[in-house]
Structures are given as structure tokens and as C-alpha cells.
């Protein structure tokens, strides 16, 4: 009897943890989109007013952003200094590997890759417009992610606990 109770409790804890982890991913996506919008605002300011080169801008952004984006911008800085690949290829590779691929949608990655294709290719005004467009698209994705977090985050936590309880009941 006690072995069943211990196993049932472990199943409850396991499925509850899985539900909370799924909900955490929804919340992280919202936080990542906020940080990306903030980073694009800083990028726009640096390009328009500071007139620094892209590698220097990305190094500065790496020091201003949270860890997930910091490593993204620092890797971009290193790759651009090596000079073997263009910005779009670098961002494509960085956005399509963990952890960013886990927290971003295809549409968001495509928005950033499209932005990378135009950075450094046109005058400041055109780049400013492209950054503003990317920020607008990320704002739409943020609104959607926020709704998904509110809706599916709660559901994932609840379903994890309920499924754990179901397994616990079935074991007894």
C-alpha cells in the first residue's frame, strides 16, 4: 500500500512538473519578445544616432540584454568580426539552434532574418524603417504570445496536476 502511495505521489509530482514546465515556456516566449523589441529599439538608436559599425553595436547590445539574448548578440559580434559570413547567415544559424528555436516561432525568426538581410545594405533612414517594421511584427507576435500564455499556460499547469491525479487514482 505504501509503495503505491509513493509511486502515485511521484507520478503526481512528475506530471505537475511537466505542466509547469510547459507553462514556463509560454512565459519565457513573452519575456523573449519583450527583450527582442527592446534590443531592436537600442539597435535603431545605435544605427541612427551613434553611427557605429554593426559588430560594435552587437557587442554593446550583448552587455545590455538578458543572458539568452546576450549570448545571441555576442555570437553575432564574434562572427561578424571573423568576416566570413554575412549577418543574415549568422542570424539564421543562431536562431535555428537551441535555446532560441525553442522560444521563438517561425514567423519571428523570419522577421529577424529579413531584418538582418537589410542591415548594413542601405542608408540609415531605410534601415530605421526596416527596424520599425520588425518591431511592429514582433509587437504583434508579443500580443499573440501573451494571449497564449494566459490561455494555455494556465491550462498546462492545470492539466499537469489533473493528469497526475488521474494516474495516482488509477494506481490505487
C-alpha positions in Angstrom: 0.0 0.0 0.0 2.7 2.5 0.8 4.7 1.7 -2.3 1.6 2.5 -4.4 1.2 5.8 -2.5 4.8 6.7 -3.1 4.6 5.8 -6.8 1.3 7.7 -7.1 2.8 10.8 -5.4 5.8 10.6 -7.7 3.5 10.5 -10.7 1.6 13.4 -9.4 4.8 15.4 -8.9 6.1 14.4 -12.4 3.1 15.4 -14.3 2.7 18.6 -12.3 6.3 19.5 -13.1 5.7 18.8 -16.8 2.6 21.1 -16.8 4.5 23.8 -15.0 7.4 23.5 -17.5 5.1 23.8 -20.5 3.6 26.9 -18.9 7.1 28.3 -18.2 7.9 28.1 -21.9 4.9 30.2 -22.8 6.0 32.8 -20.2 9.6 32.8 -21.5 8.4 33.4 -25.0 6.6 36.5 -23.9 9.7 37.7 -22.0 12.0 37.0 -25.0 9.7 39.0 -27.3 9.8 42.0 -24.9 13.6 41.7 -24.8 13.8 41.5 -28.6 11.7 44.6 -29.0 13.9 46.5 -26.5 17.0 45.3 -28.4 15.6 46.4 -31.7 14.9 49.9 -30.2 18.5 50.0 -29.0 19.7 48.8 -32.4 17.8 51.6 -34.1 19.2 54.2 -31.8 22.7 53.0 -32.3 22.4 52.9 -36.1 20.7 56.3 -36.5 22.5 58.4 -33.8 25.7 56.7 -32.7 26.8 55.7 -36.3 28.9 52.7 -35.1 29.6 49.6 -37.1 27.4 46.6 -36.7 30.0 44.4 -34.7 30.4 47.2 -32.2 26.6 47.7 -31.9 26.1 44.0 -31.3 28.8 43.9 -28.6 27.1 46.8 -26.9 23.7 45.1 -27.1 25.2 41.9 -25.7 26.1 43.8 -22.5 22.6 45.4 -22.2 20.3 42.4 -22.7 19.4 39.3 -20.6 21.5 36.2 -20.8 19.6 34.5 -23.7 19.9 37.5 -26.0 23.3 38.4 -24.7 24.8 35.2 -26.0 23.0 35.7 -29.3 24.4 39.2 -29.8 27.8 38.2 -28.6 28.0 35.3 -31.0 26.8 37.7 -33.7 29.6 40.1 -32.8 32.2 37.4 -33.0 31.0 36.0 -36.3 30.9 39.5 -37.9 34.5 40.2 -36.7 35.7 37.0 -38.4 34.1 38.3 -41.6 33.5 35.0 -43.2 29.7 35.2 -43.3 27.1 37.9 -43.7 24.6 38.9 -40.9 21.7 37.1 -42.4 23.6 33.8 -42.4 24.8 34.3 -38.9 21.4 35.1 -37.5 19.8 32.2 -39.5 22.2 29.8 -37.8 21.9 31.3 -34.3 18.1 31.5 -34.4 17.7 27.9 -35.6 19.6 26.3 -32.7 18.7 25.9 -29.1 17.7 27.7 -27.0 16.2 30.4 -29.3 14.5 27.9 -31.6 12.6 26.6 -28.5 11.2 30.0 -27.6 10.6 31.7 -31.0 8.1 31.0 -33.7 9.0 30.6 -37.4 7.4 34.0 -38.1 9.6 35.7 -35.5 12.7 34.1 -36.8 11.9 35.0 -40.3 11.2 38.6 -39.3 14.7 38.8 -37.7 16.4 37.1 -40.7 14.7 39.5 -43.1 15.9 42.4 -40.9 19.4 41.0 -40.9 19.4 40.9 -44.7 18.8 44.7 -44.9 21.1 45.8 -42.1 24.3 47.4 -43.5 23.0 47.4 -47.0 21.0 50.6 -47.2 21.1 54.2 -45.8 20.2 54.9 -42.2 16.6 56.0 -43.0 15.8 52.8 -44.8 17.4 50.7 -42.0 15.4 52.7 -39.5 12.2 51.8 -41.3 13.1 48.1 -41.5 13.8 48.0 -37.8 10.5 49.7 -37.1 8.7 47.2 -39.3 10.4 44.3 -37.5 9.5 45.9 -34.1 5.9 46.1 -35.3 5.8 42.5 -36.4 7.4 41.4 -33.1 4.7 43.5 -31.2 2.0 41.5 -33.0 3.8 38.3 -32.1 4.1 39.5 -28.5 0.3 40.2 -28.2 -0.3 36.7 -29.6 2.2 35.1 -27.2 0.7 37.0 -24.3 -2.7 35.6 -25.1 -1.3 32.1 -25.5 0.5 32.4 -22.2 -2.7 33.5 -20.4 -4.8 30.8 -22.0 -2.5 27.8 -22.5 -0.2 28.5 -19.6 -2.9 28.1 -17.0 -4.3 25.1 -18.9 -0.9 23.4 -19.0 -0.4 23.8 -15.2 -4.0 22.6 -14.5 -3.8 19.6 -16.9 -0.4 18.5 -15.5 -1.9 18.4 -12.0 -5.1 16.8 -13.1 -3.3 14.1 -15.2 -1.1 13.4 -12.3 -4.1 13.0 -10.0 -5.7 10.7 -12.6 -2.6 8.5 -12.7 -2.5 8.5 -8.9 -6.1 7.3 -8.7 -5.6 4.7 -11.4 -2.7 3.3 -9.5 -4.8 2.8 -6.3 
